[in-house]
Amino acid sequence: MSGSDLRVAVVGAGIAGLTLAAALREAGVRCLIYERAPKLGEVGAGIQLSPNGTRLLERLGVGSALRERAVRPAAIEMRRWDSGGLLMRTVLGQACEDMYQGPYYCLHRADLHAILADLLPGDVIRLATSVVGVTDAGGKAAIRFADGSVDTADVIVGADGIRSVVRQALIDDEPRFSGQAVYRGLIASDRLPGLLDEPRVQIWLGPGQHCVCYPVSAGRQISFVATAPAGQWRSESWTEEAKADDVIEAYQGWNPQVQSLLDAADRVTRWALHDRAPVSRWSGRRITIAGDAAHPMLPFGAQGANQAIEDAVTLAACLSAATSAQVPAALRRYEEIRRPRTEHVQQSILRNARNHHFADGAEQRARDQAMNENWGLRGQGWLFGYDALEEVGSR
């Protein structure tokens, strides 16, 4: 059996699943995606793509679509919570593209989702198809559906998020609660004249919480994410409505720019933040996981989508030349490449979860002094400069 004769079943049509299907098709590997939602359409608000993700997407042929719908920010700025004073400015734009051979983009999640879906023929995605279980079954893997039917494939990939059904078949663990929630919203740019006179990502750091905003939808909207202690809140739904007054109250006393931003939001959603601890294995013989199903991360480093994209192209490359008999070895190779990388990224994010929220004092002052050394553009080489396909080729 040649690699092109493999049959891969992907559970979940989010960013990881769609990127994987596109990369598999590019490699000539047959793939079907099973998605429980009745129609495609990514919810949420903004997303940031760094060069380690955009380089891979451009190789899949979506560079022009991204340029049309995304915003290329000139910089990331860290600011104080109270005065709004600038703590650090990381130049992006052309400097980032020159240094890392890929642009840094801000865009709406729904735009990225649509761009990826457009890479696939309509018959690749089976909508309204709920997967309830998977098993390794001899020389094939079996996938069970809510209607009682069963199908088989050479490989089953769980790209079905933090509450992954596929992960349950491999790993006995539960999501862990961070204690934080995020408020999200989109605001028409013309309602906030001057806030983003230069397209950039702005992050205000303060005691126990922080606020981020940046332009999306080709500059027509501003996406914001504002964290706050969650209290008893535990809902993980991206569409859970919140009161705009709640986020305004959570940021009382912050600088006028933050308050004006939050005051302009008509609709706000709230989402309790969970992740999972790294584990020692992601795969069985013919079953594996990718994206949030493998390594759900807190959104304190803008890497969730980028790491899902890295997973997808790595897994597709590992499977591209595999026969059915070689699938177990291909999945081990994928895991050996990806687990150390995602663990490193997750450690960085957990550090951000702490140092973004220092109360004013010695730790905060030490963080501010170290910013330019550790968080500048050149200091992101380990993250932005990573090339997943080069890594596959070197193993």
KEKE-3310 file (N, C-alpha, C; in steps of 0.2 Angstrom, whole numbers, plus 5000, padded with zeros to 4 digits):
npx = (5004:5003:5008:4997:4987:4982:4969:4963:4954:4947:4943:4933:4931:4939:4952:4964:4959:4955:4967:4975:4968:4969:4983:4985:4978:4986:4997:4993:4985:4971:4957:4944:4934:4925:4912:4903:4894:4880:4883:4897:4907:4916:4916:4919:4932:4945:4961:4978:4991:5007:5024:5029:5017:5011:5020:5018:5005:5005:5012:5003:4995:4987:4991:4988:4974:4974:4981:4972:4961:4967:4976:4991:5000:5010:5017:5019:5013:5017:5009:5007:4994:4988:4992:4994:5006:5020:5028:5036:5040:5038:5044:5035:5028:5036:5049:5048:5044:5055:5065:5060:5055:5041:5025:5017:5001:4985:4968:4951:4944:4934:4937:4949:4945:4936:4945:4953:4943:4939:4950:4946:4937:4919:4914:4923:4921:4910:4896:4886:4889:4891:4904:4906:4915:4931:4942:4957:4958:4964:4971:4966:4958:4944:4929:4916:4899:4886:4873:4874:4881:4897:4913:4929:4947:4963:4970:4965:4962:4961:4955:4947:4946:4947:4939:4940:4934:4941:4954:4950:4950:4963:4970:4969:4963:4959:4952:4961:4957:4960:4957:4955:4945:4940:4934:4927:4926:4920:4922:4917:4928:4927:4921:4930:4940:4957:4962:4968:4977:4989:4991:4991:4995:4990:4993:4988:4995:4991:4987:4983:4975:4974:4972:4969:4970:4967:4967:4956:4948:4952:4954:4942:4936:4939:4946:4944:4951:4949:4955:4950:4948:4939:4931:4916:4913:4912:4910:4914:4910:4911:4902:4894:4885:4889:4887:4890:4892:4898:4912:4916:4915:4925:4936:4937:4946:4957:4967:4961:4961:4958:4946:4938:4938:4932:4920:4914:4909:4896:4891:4896:4906:4909:4921:4927:4944:4953:4966:4976:4987:5004:5006:5013:5011:5003:4997:4990:4991:4985:4978:4978:4981:4978:4981:4971:4965:4976:4985:4979:4980:4982:4977:4988:4999:4996:4997:4989:4982:4993:5001:4993:4992:5006:5006:4997:5003:5015:5010:5004:5015:5022:5014:5013:5022:5019:5015:5001:5005:5015:5010:5009:5023:5024:5016:5022:5034:5028:5024:5035:5042:5033:5028:5039:5041:5028:5026:5037:5032:5020:5025:5031:5019:5013:5021:5019:5006:5008:5017:5011:5002:5006:5005:5008:5025:5040:5042:5035:5042:5054:5050:5047:5059:5066:5059:5063:5074:5070:5058:5058:5059:5069:5072:5061:5065:5066:5053:5046:5054:5054:5053:5041:5041:5054:5059:5053:5060:5073:5073)
npy = (4994:5011:5027:5036:5028:5027:5029:5042:5047:5061:5069:5082:5099:5111:5123:5115:5102:5106:5111:5100:5091:5098:5098:5085:5081:5089:5081:5070:5061:5052:5058:5061:5072:5072:5081:5087:5098:5106:5114:5123:5135:5145:5150:5164:5177:5187:5182:5178:5176:5170:5170:5156:5150:5156:5154:5141:5140:5148:5140:5131:5137:5149:5162:5174:5175:5177:5189:5197:5197:5198:5208:5216:5219:5233:5232:5225:5231:5233:5239:5249:5246:5256:5270:5268:5269:5266:5250:5241:5239:5229:5228:5223:5220:5223:5221:5209:5200:5200:5195:5182:5176:5176:5183:5192:5191:5198:5192:5188:5174:5167:5171:5165:5151:5150:5152:5141:5131:5133:5127:5114:5101:5100:5087:5082:5085:5079:5084:5087:5075:5065:5059:5046:5037:5029:5016:5006:4993:4979:4978:4990:5006:5010:5019:5026:5031:5042:5038:5025:5018:5012:5015:5012:5016:5019:5028:5037:5053:5064:5080:5087:5096:5103:5095:5082:5068:5058:5059:5054:5040:5037:5044:5046:5058:5075:5092:5106:5119:5136:5147:5159:5169:5175:5189:5193:5202:5211:5226:5239:5248:5261:5266:5269:5279:5283:5274:5264:5270:5267:5251:5239:5227:5229:5227:5228:5227:5222:5221:5205:5203:5206:5216:5214:5221:5222:5225:5217:5208:5215:5227:5233:5230:5229:5218:5212:5205:5202:5198:5191:5187:5172:5168:5159:5155:5144:5140:5135:5139:5147:5155:5160:5172:5187:5201:5217:5227:5220:5217:5230:5234:5226:5232:5244:5259:5257:5263:5277:5273:5259:5259:5266:5257:5246:5251:5253:5241:5232:5219:5205:5191:5177:5167:5153:5149:5135:5122:5108:5097:5093:5077:5060:5053:5053:5045:5030:5014:5017:5028:5046:5062:5080:5098:5107:5096:5088:5097:5108:5125:5139:5156:5165:5168:5168:5157:5145:5142:5143:5132:5122:5122:5119:5106:5100:5100:5094:5081:5077:5077:5066:5055:5055:5047:5035:5017:5007:4998:5004:5015:5015:5018:5030:5038:5038:5045:5057:5061:5061:5072:5083:5083:5088:5101:5107:5106:5115:5127:5128:5129:5142:5149:5147:5154:5167:5168:5170:5181:5191:5196:5202:5210:5228:5231:5223:5211:5215:5226:5220:5211:5221:5227:5217:5215:5220:5212:5199:5198:5205:5206:5199:5190:5181:5171:5157:5154:5160:5157:5144:5130:5119:5110:5109:5103:5090:5085:5084:5074)
npz = (5000:4996:5002:4997:4998:5010:5023:5031:5046:5053:5067:5071:5065:5067:5068:5068:5063:5050:5044:5045:5036:5024:5022:5022:5010:5001:5001:4995:5002:5007:5016:5028:5037:5052:5059:5072:5072:5064:5054:5046:5054:5062:5079:5091:5092:5089:5083:5084:5073:5072:5064:5064:5062:5050:5040:5037:5033:5022:5013:5011:5002:5005:5006:4999:5002:5016:5017:5012:5021:5034:5047:5047:5060:5066:5078:5094:5109:5126:5140:5155:5168:5174:5171:5158:5152:5142:5142:5134:5117:5104:5089:5074:5059:5043:5048:5056:5047:5038:5047:5051:5040:5038:5039:5053:5059:5063:5064:5062:5069:5062:5049:5047:5048:5038:5027:5027:5026:5013:5006:5004:4996:4996:4999:5008:5022:5034:5040:5055:5062:5074:5084:5096:5101:5099:5094:5094:5082:5078:5062:5059:5064:5073:5072:5081:5080:5085:5080:5080:5070:5063:5057:5049:5048:5043:5051:5065:5069:5083:5083:5091:5101:5118:5126:5121:5113:5107:5114:5126:5124:5125:5136:5153:5160:5166:5161:5168:5179:5178:5186:5180:5170:5153:5145:5130:5115:5100:5091:5081:5072:5069:5080:5089:5087:5084:5093:5087:5078:5072:5066:5078:5091:5107:5125:5141:5156:5173:5191:5194:5182:5164:5149:5131:5115:5097:5079:5067:5054:5041:5047:5050:5062:5080:5090:5107:5122:5138:5154:5169:5187:5189:5199:5204:5192:5178:5165:5149:5136:5121:5117:5127:5134:5142:5154:5148:5158:5167:5164:5162:5176:5181:5177:5183:5188:5179:5166:5155:5141:5141:5148:5139:5128:5133:5137:5124:5119:5114:5114:5124:5127:5139:5145:5154:5159:5154:5154:5150:5159:5153:5145:5144:5133:5117:5108:5101:5093:5080:5082:5086:5093:5091:5091:5102:5107:5110:5117:5126:5128:5139:5134:5134:5126:5113:5105:5103:5091:5082:5086:5084:5070:5067:5073:5063:5050:5053:5057:5045:5036:5042:5040:5026:5018:5023:5024:5027:5037:5042:5050:5064:5068:5061:5069:5081:5078:5074:5087:5095:5089:5091:5105:5114:5109:5111:5124:5129:5123:5131:5144:5143:5141:5154:5162:5157:5162:5175:5176:5169:5178:5189:5205:5208:5212:5218:5210:5199:5195:5192:5181:5172:5169:5163:5151:5138:5135:5135:5128:5116:5098:5092:5103:5102:5094:5096:5096:5085:5074:5073:5062:5057:5046:5042:5054:5054:5042:5047:5056)
capx = (5000:5007:5005:4991:4981:4980:4963:4963:4948:4949:4937:4933:4933:4942:4958:4968:4957:4955:4974:4977:4965:4972:4990:4985:4977:4992:5002:4990:4982:4964:4955:4937:4933:4918:4911:4896:4890:4876:4886:4903:4907:4920:4914:4925:4933:4951:4966:4985:4996:5014:5027:5029:5011:5009:5024:5015:4999:5007:5014:4997:4992:4982:4994:4984:4968:4976:4983:4965:4957:4970:4979:4998:5002:5016:5021:5016:5015:5015:5008:5005:4987:4985:4994:4994:5013:5023:5034:5040:5037:5041:5042:5033:5028:5041:5055:5047:5044:5062:5069:5057:5052:5034:5021:5013:4994:4979:4962:4945:4944:4930:4940:4954:4941:4933:4950:4955:4938:4939:4955:4944:4930:4913:4913:4928:4918:4904:4893:4881:4891:4894:4908:4905:4921:4936:4946:4961:4954:4968:4975:4962:4955:4936:4926:4909:4895:4880:4868:4876:4885:4904:4918:4936:4951:4970:4972:4960:4965:4956:4956:4940:4946:4949:4935:4941:4932:4947:4958:4947:4952:4970:4973:4964:4964:4953:4955:4962:4954:4965:4955:4954:4940:4941:4928:4929:4921:4922:4920:4918:4934:4925:4918:4936:4945:4963:4965:4973:4979:4994:4988:4996:4993:4991:4992:4989:4996:4989:4987:4978:4972:4976:4968:4973:4966:4970:4962:4954:4943:4955:4955:4936:4934:4944:4945:4948:4951:4950:4955:4948:4947:4933:4926:4913:4912:4916:4907:4919:4907:4914:4896:4891:4884:4890:4885:4895:4894:4903:4919:4918:4916:4931:4942:4937:4952:4962:4968:4955:4960:4955:4939:4934:4938:4927:4913:4911:4907:4889:4890:4902:4905:4913:4924:4932:4950:4955:4970:4978:4994:5007:5006:5019:5009:4997:4995:4990:4994:4982:4975:4982:4977:4982:4978:4968:4964:4983:4989:4975:4984:4979:4978:4992:5004:4994:5000:4985:4981:4999:5003:4988:4994:5012:5004:4994:5008:5020:5007:5003:5022:5024:5010:5013:5025:5018:5010:4997:5009:5020:5007:5011:5029:5023:5013:5027:5038:5025:5023:5042:5043:5028:5027:5044:5039:5022:5028:5041:5027:5015:5029:5031:5012:5011:5025:5015:5000:5010:5020:5006:4997:5010:5004:5014:5030:5047:5041:5032:5048:5059:5048:5047:5066:5068:5055:5066:5079:5067:5051:5059:5058:5075:5071:5056:5068:5064:5046:5044:5059:5054:5049:5039:5043:5061:5060:5052:5065:5079:5072)
capy = (5000:5017:5032:5039:5023:5027:5032:5045:5050:5067:5071:5089:5103:5117:5125:5109:5097:5108:5112:5093:5089:5102:5096:5078:5082:5091:5075:5064:5056:5052:5061:5063:5075:5071:5087:5086:5104:5105:5118:5126:5142:5146:5156:5167:5184:5188:5177:5181:5171:5172:5167:5149:5147:5159:5151:5134:5142:5151:5134:5127:5141:5153:5168:5180:5175:5179:5196:5201:5197:5200:5214:5215:5224:5236:5231:5223:5235:5231:5245:5249:5246:5262:5276:5267:5270:5261:5247:5238:5239:5224:5229:5217:5222:5220:5218:5202:5196:5199:5191:5175:5174:5175:5189:5191:5193:5197:5191:5185:5167:5165:5172:5159:5145:5150:5151:5134:5126:5134:5122:5107:5099:5099:5080:5079:5086:5076:5088:5084:5068:5065:5054:5045:5033:5026:5010:5002:4987:4975:4982:4997:5009:5010:5025:5025:5037:5043:5034:5017:5016:5011:5015:5011:5020:5017:5032:5042:5059:5068:5087:5089:5101:5101:5089:5077:5061:5054:5059:5050:5033:5037:5047:5046:5065:5080:5098:5109:5126:5141:5152:5165:5169:5180:5192:5194:5206:5214:5233:5243:5252:5269:5269:5270:5283:5285:5269:5260:5274:5263:5244:5236:5223:5232:5223:5232:5222:5224:5216:5199:5203:5210:5217:5214:5222:5222:5226:5211:5210:5220:5234:5235:5229:5229:5212:5213:5200:5205:5193:5193:5181:5169:5166:5153:5154:5138:5138:5135:5140:5153:5159:5162:5179:5191:5208:5222:5230:5215:5218:5237:5234:5222:5236:5250:5261:5256:5269:5279:5270:5253:5260:5268:5251:5241:5255:5253:5235:5231:5212:5202:5184:5176:5160:5151:5146:5128:5119:5101:5096:5089:5070:5056:5050:5056:5040:5022:5012:5020:5034:5051:5069:5086:5104:5107:5089:5086:5101:5114:5130:5146:5161:5170:5168:5168:5151:5139:5141:5142:5126:5117:5122:5115:5099:5097:5099:5088:5074:5075:5075:5060:5050:5056:5042:5029:5012:5005:4994:5009:5020:5016:5021:5037:5042:5039:5050:5064:5063:5063:5079:5088:5084:5093:5108:5110:5107:5121:5133:5128:5132:5149:5152:5147:5160:5173:5168:5173:5188:5197:5198:5204:5217:5232:5229:5221:5206:5219:5230:5215:5209:5227:5228:5211:5214:5221:5207:5192:5198:5208:5202:5194:5186:5177:5167:5150:5153:5162:5154:5136:5128:5112:5105:5108:5099:5084:5083:5083:5068)
capz = (5000:4995:5006:4995:4999:5017:5024:5038:5048:5057:5071:5072:5059:5069:5064:5068:5058:5043:5042:5044:5030:5018:5022:5019:5003:4997:5001:4992:5007:5008:5022:5029:5043:5055:5063:5075:5071:5058:5048:5047:5056:5069:5083:5094:5090:5086:5084:5081:5069:5071:5058:5064:5059:5044:5035:5035:5029:5015:5009:5009:4996:5007:5008:4997:5006:5023:5016:5011:5027:5040:5048:5049:5065:5066:5084:5100:5115:5133:5144:5162:5168:5177:5167:5151:5150:5138:5145:5129:5110:5100:5082:5070:5052:5039:5052:5058:5041:5036:5052:5052:5033:5038:5043:5059:5057:5067:5060:5065:5069:5057:5043:5046:5047:5031:5022:5027:5023:5006:5003:5004:4993:5001:5002:5013:5028:5035:5046:5059:5063:5081:5086:5103:5103:5095:5096:5089:5080:5074:5057:5057:5069:5072:5075:5082:5079:5089:5077:5081:5065:5064:5051:5050:5045:5044:5056:5067:5073:5087:5083:5093:5106:5125:5129:5115:5114:5105:5119:5132:5123:5125:5141:5158:5164:5165:5161:5175:5179:5179:5190:5176:5164:5149:5142:5123:5111:5094:5091:5075:5073:5069:5086:5094:5083:5087:5098:5083:5072:5069:5068:5083:5097:5114:5130:5147:5162:5179:5196:5194:5176:5159:5143:5125:5109:5091:5074:5063:5048:5037:5050:5051:5069:5085:5095:5113:5127:5145:5159:5176:5191:5187:5205:5204:5185:5176:5158:5144:5130:5118:5115:5133:5135:5148:5154:5147:5164:5172:5162:5164:5183:5183:5175:5186:5190:5174:5162:5151:5135:5142:5150:5133:5124:5136:5136:5117:5117:5114:5116:5127:5129:5144:5145:5159:5155:5157:5150:5153:5160:5148:5146:5141:5126:5113:5102:5101:5086:5075:5085:5089:5094:5088:5093:5109:5110:5113:5122:5126:5131:5140:5129:5137:5122:5106:5102:5102:5084:5079:5088:5080:5063:5067:5073:5057:5045:5055:5056:5038:5033:5045:5036:5019:5015:5027:5022:5033:5042:5045:5053:5071:5068:5059:5074:5086:5075:5075:5094:5097:5087:5093:5112:5117:5107:5114:5131:5129:5122:5136:5150:5142:5143:5161:5165:5156:5166:5181:5176:5166:5183:5196:5208:5208:5218:5216:5205:5193:5192:5189:5175:5167:5167:5159:5145:5131:5133:5134:5124:5110:5092:5092:5108:5100:5089:5098:5094:5078:5070:5072:5056:5058:5041:5043:5059:5051:5038:5051:5061)
cpx = (5004:5004:4998:4985:4979:4973:4963:4956:4950:4942:4937:4935:4935:4948:4963:4966:4957:4962:4976:4974:4968:4979:4990:4983:4982:4997:4999:4987:4975:4962:4948:4937:4925:4917:4904:4892:4886:4879:4892:4902:4910:4918:4920:4926:4940:4956:4973:4989:5003:5018:5028:5023:5010:5014:5021:5009:5000:5009:5008:4993:4987:4985:4990:4977:4969:4978:4977:4961:4960:4973:4986:5000:5009:5020:5016:5018:5013:5015:5006:4997:4984:4986:4993:5001:5016:5029:5038:5036:5041:5039:5040:5033:5033:5047:5054:5047:5051:5066:5067:5054:5045:5031:5018:5006:4989:4973:4957:4945:4940:4933:4945:4950:4939:4939:4952:4950:4938:4945:4952:4937:4925:4912:4918:4925:4911:4901:4888:4882:4894:4898:4908:4911:4925:4940:4951:4959:4959:4972:4971:4960:4948:4934:4918:4905:4889:4874:4869:4880:4893:4908:4925:4940:4958:4973:4966:4964:4960:4959:4950:4940:4947:4945:4934:4938:4938:4952:4956:4949:4959:4973:4967:4966:4958:4956:4956:4960:4959:4964:4953:4948:4942:4934:4931:4923:4924:4918:4921:4924:4932:4922:4924:4942:4951:4966:4970:4975:4985:4991:4994:4992:4995:4989:4993:4990:4995:4989:4981:4974:4976:4971:4972:4968:4970:4965:4962:4950:4946:4955:4948:4933:4940:4942:4948:4946:4953:4949:4952:4947:4940:4928:4923:4911:4916:4914:4913:4916:4909:4908:4892:4891:4886:4887:4891:4897:4898:4910:4921:4919:4923:4937:4941:4944:4958:4962:4962:4955:4957:4948:4935:4933:4932:4920:4910:4909:4900:4887:4897:4901:4910:4915:4929:4938:4952:4961:4971:4985:4997:5007:5012:5017:5003:4994:4994:4993:4992:4978:4979:4978:4981:4978:4976:4967:4971:4986:4985:4979:4980:4981:4982:4999:5003:4997:4995:4984:4988:5002:4999:4990:5001:5010:5002:4999:5013:5017:5006:5010:5024:5020:5010:5016:5024:5014:5006:5001:5014:5017:5009:5018:5029:5020:5018:5032:5035:5025:5030:5044:5039:5028:5032:5042:5033:5023:5032:5036:5023:5019:5029:5024:5011:5015:5022:5009:5001:5012:5016:5002:5000:5006:5010:5019:5036:5046:5039:5038:5053:5057:5048:5054:5068:5065:5059:5071:5075:5061:5052:5058:5063:5074:5065:5059:5066:5057:5044:5048:5058:5050:5048:5041:5050:5063:5058:5057:5072:5079:5072)
cpy = (5006:5022:5035:5034:5023:5031:5035:5048:5055:5069:5078:5094:5110:5118:5119:5104:5100:5109:5105:5090:5092:5099:5089:5077:5084:5086:5069:5059:5057:5054:5062:5066:5074:5077:5086:5092:5103:5109:5121:5133:5143:5152:5159:5174:5184:5182:5180:5175:5173:5168:5160:5146:5150:5156:5145:5135:5144:5145:5130:5132:5147:5160:5174:5180:5178:5187:5200:5202:5199:5207:5213:5220:5226:5234:5228:5228:5233:5238:5244:5249:5252:5269:5275:5268:5264:5257:5244:5239:5234:5226:5223:5220:5219:5218:5211:5198:5195:5194:5183:5173:5172:5181:5187:5194:5193:5197:5188:5178:5164:5165:5166:5153:5145:5149:5144:5129:5127:5129:5115:5106:5098:5092:5077:5080:5083:5080:5084:5076:5068:5059:5052:5040:5031:5021:5008:4995:4983:4980:4989:5000:5010:5016:5024:5031:5037:5039:5027:5015:5016:5012:5014:5015:5017:5021:5036:5047:5063:5075:5090:5093:5098:5096:5084:5070:5056:5053:5054:5042:5032:5039:5048:5053:5069:5087:5101:5117:5131:5146:5159:5164:5175:5183:5194:5198:5209:5221:5236:5248:5260:5271:5270:5274:5285:5279:5265:5264:5271:5256:5241:5232:5227:5228:5227:5227:5225:5219:5211:5199:5207:5211:5217:5217:5223:5222:5219:5213:5215:5227:5236:5235:5228:5223:5214:5207:5203:5200:5196:5187:5179:5168:5160:5151:5148:5136:5139:5137:5147:5158:5161:5169:5182:5198:5212:5226:5226:5217:5225:5237:5231:5226:5243:5252:5260:5262:5271:5275:5263:5254:5262:5262:5247:5245:5254:5246:5234:5224:5209:5195:5183:5168:5158:5147:5140:5126:5111:5101:5092:5081:5066:5053:5053:5051:5033:5020:5015:5026:5039:5057:5074:5092:5104:5101:5086:5090:5108:5119:5136:5151:5167:5170:5168:5163:5145:5138:5139:5135:5120:5116:5118:5108:5096:5096:5094:5082:5072:5073:5068:5054:5050:5050:5035:5024:5011:5002:4999:5015:5020:5019:5028:5041:5043:5044:5057:5066:5065:5070:5084:5089:5089:5100:5111:5111:5113:5127:5134:5131:5140:5153:5152:5153:5166:5174:5171:5180:5193:5200:5200:5210:5221:5231:5226:5216:5210:5223:5226:5213:5215:5228:5223:5211:5214:5215:5200:5192:5202:5204:5197:5189:5180:5171:5159:5149:5154:5159:5147:5135:5120:5107:5104:5103:5091:5081:5082:5077:5062)
cpz = (5000:5000:5004:4996:5006:5018:5031:5040:5054:5061:5073:5066:5061:5065:5063:5063:5051:5040:5040:5037:5024:5017:5019:5012:4998:4996:4997:4996:5008:5015:5022:5036:5045:5060:5066:5074:5064:5052:5051:5049:5062:5073:5086:5091:5087:5087:5081:5078:5069:5066:5058:5062:5052:5038:5032:5031:5022:5010:5007:5003:4998:5009:5005:5001:5013:5022:5015:5017:5034:5041:5050:5054:5065:5072:5089:5106:5121:5137:5151:5163:5170:5173:5160:5148:5147:5141:5140:5123:5106:5093:5078:5062:5048:5042:5054:5052:5038:5040:5052:5045:5034:5042:5049:5058:5063:5063:5064:5064:5063:5050:5042:5045:5040:5026:5022:5024:5016:5002:5001:5000:4998:5003:5007:5020:5029:5042:5049:5061:5069:5083:5094:5105:5098:5098:5091:5088:5075:5069:5055:5064:5068:5075:5075:5083:5083:5086:5077:5075:5067:5057:5054:5046:5047:5050:5058:5071:5076:5086:5086:5100:5113:5128:5124:5117:5112:5111:5125:5130:5124:5132:5147:5162:5163:5164:5168:5174:5181:5184:5187:5171:5159:5146:5135:5119:5104:5093:5084:5076:5073:5075:5091:5089:5087:5091:5094:5077:5069:5071:5073:5088:5103:5120:5137:5153:5168:5184:5195:5187:5171:5153:5137:5120:5103:5085:5070:5058:5043:5040:5052:5058:5073:5089:5101:5117:5133:5150:5165:5180:5190:5193:5204:5196:5182:5168:5153:5137:5127:5117:5121:5134:5142:5148:5153:5153:5168:5170:5163:5172:5185:5181:5178:5189:5185:5170:5157:5144:5136:5144:5144:5128:5127:5136:5129:5115:5119:5117:5118:5128:5135:5144:5150:5156:5159:5152:5153:5154:5154:5150:5142:5135:5123:5109:5105:5095:5080:5076:5088:5090:5092:5091:5100:5112:5113:5118:5123:5131:5133:5135:5131:5133:5115:5102:5101:5095:5080:5080:5085:5073:5063:5068:5067:5052:5047:5054:5049:5035:5036:5041:5029:5015:5018:5023:5028:5039:5046:5049:5061:5072:5066:5065:5080:5084:5076:5082:5097:5095:5090:5101:5115:5115:5110:5121:5133:5129:5128:5143:5149:5143:5150:5164:5163:5160:5173:5181:5172:5172:5189:5198:5208:5214:5215:5210:5198:5190:5189:5182:5170:5165:5162:5152:5139:5130:5131:5129:5118:5104:5091:5097:5107:5095:5090:5096:5087:5073:5069:5066:5056:5052:5041:5048:5057:5047:5041:5055:5057)
residu = (MET:SER:GLY:SER:ASP:LEU:ARG:VAL:ALA:VAL:VAL:GLY:ALA:GLY:ILE:ALA:GLY:LEU:THR:LEU:ALA:ALA:ALA:LEU:ARG:GLU:ALA:GLY:VAL:ARG:CYS:LEU:ILE:TYR:GLU:ARG:ALA:PRO:LYS:LEU:GLY:GLU:VAL:GLY:ALA:GLY:ILE:GLN:LEU:SER:PRO:ASN:GLY:THR:ARG:LEU:LEU:GLU:ARG:LEU:GLY:VAL:GLY:SER:ALA:LEU:ARG:GLU:ARG:ALA:VAL:ARG:PRO:ALA:ALA:ILE:GLU:MET:ARG:ARG:TRP:ASP:SER:GLY:GLY:LEU:LEU:MET:ARG:THR:VAL:LEU:GLY:GLN:ALA:CYS:GLU:ASP:MET:TYR:GLN:GLY:PRO:TYR:TYR:CYS:LEU:HIS:ARG:ALA:ASP:LEU:HIS:ALA:ILE:LEU:ALA:ASP:LEU:LEU:PRO:GLY:ASP:VAL:ILE:ARG:LEU:ALA:THR:SER:VAL:VAL:GLY:VAL:THR:ASP:ALA:GLY:GLY:LYS:ALA:ALA:ILE:ARG:PHE:ALA:ASP:GLY:SER:VAL:ASP:THR:ALA:ASP:VAL:ILE:VAL:GLY:ALA:ASP:GLY:ILE:ARG:SER:VAL:VAL:ARG:GLN:ALA:LEU:ILE:ASP:ASP:GLU:PRO:ARG:PHE:SER:GLY:GLN:ALA:VAL:TYR:ARG:GLY:LEU:ILE:ALA:SER:ASP:ARG:LEU:PRO:GLY:LEU:LEU:ASP:GLU:PRO:ARG:VAL:GLN:ILE:TRP:LEU:GLY:PRO:GLY:GLN:HIS:CYS:VAL:CYS:TYR:PRO:VAL:SER:ALA:GLY:ARG:GLN:ILE:SER:PHE:VAL:ALA:THR:ALA:PRO:ALA:GLY:GLN:TRP:ARG:SER:GLU:SER:TRP:THR:GLU:GLU:ALA:LYS:ALA:ASP:ASP:VAL:ILE:GLU:ALA:TYR:GLN:GLY:TRP:ASN:PRO:GLN:VAL:GLN:SER:LEU:LEU:ASP:ALA:ALA:ASP:ARG:VAL:THR:ARG:TRP:ALA:LEU:HIS:ASP:ARG:ALA:PRO:VAL:SER:ARG:TRP:SER:GLY:ARG:ARG:ILE:THR:ILE:ALA:GLY:ASP:ALA:ALA:HIS:PRO:MET:LEU:PRO:PHE:GLY:ALA:GLN:GLY:ALA:ASN:GLN:ALA:ILE:GLU:ASP:ALA:VAL:THR:LEU:ALA:ALA:CYS:LEU:SER:ALA:ALA:THR:SER:ALA:GLN:VAL:PRO:ALA:ALA:LEU:ARG:ARG:TYR:GLU:GLU:ILE:ARG:ARG:PRO:ARG:THR:GLU:HIS:VAL:GLN:GLN:SER:ILE:LEU:ARG:ASN:ALA:ARG:ASN:HIS:HIS:PHE:ALA:ASP:GLY:ALA:GLU:GLN:ARG:ALA:ARG:ASP:GLN:ALA:MET:ASN:GLU:ASN:TRP:GLY:LEU:ARG:GLY:GLN:GLY:TRP:LEU:PHE:GLY:TYR:ASP:ALA:LEU:GLU:GLU:VAL:GLY:SER:ARG)
# end
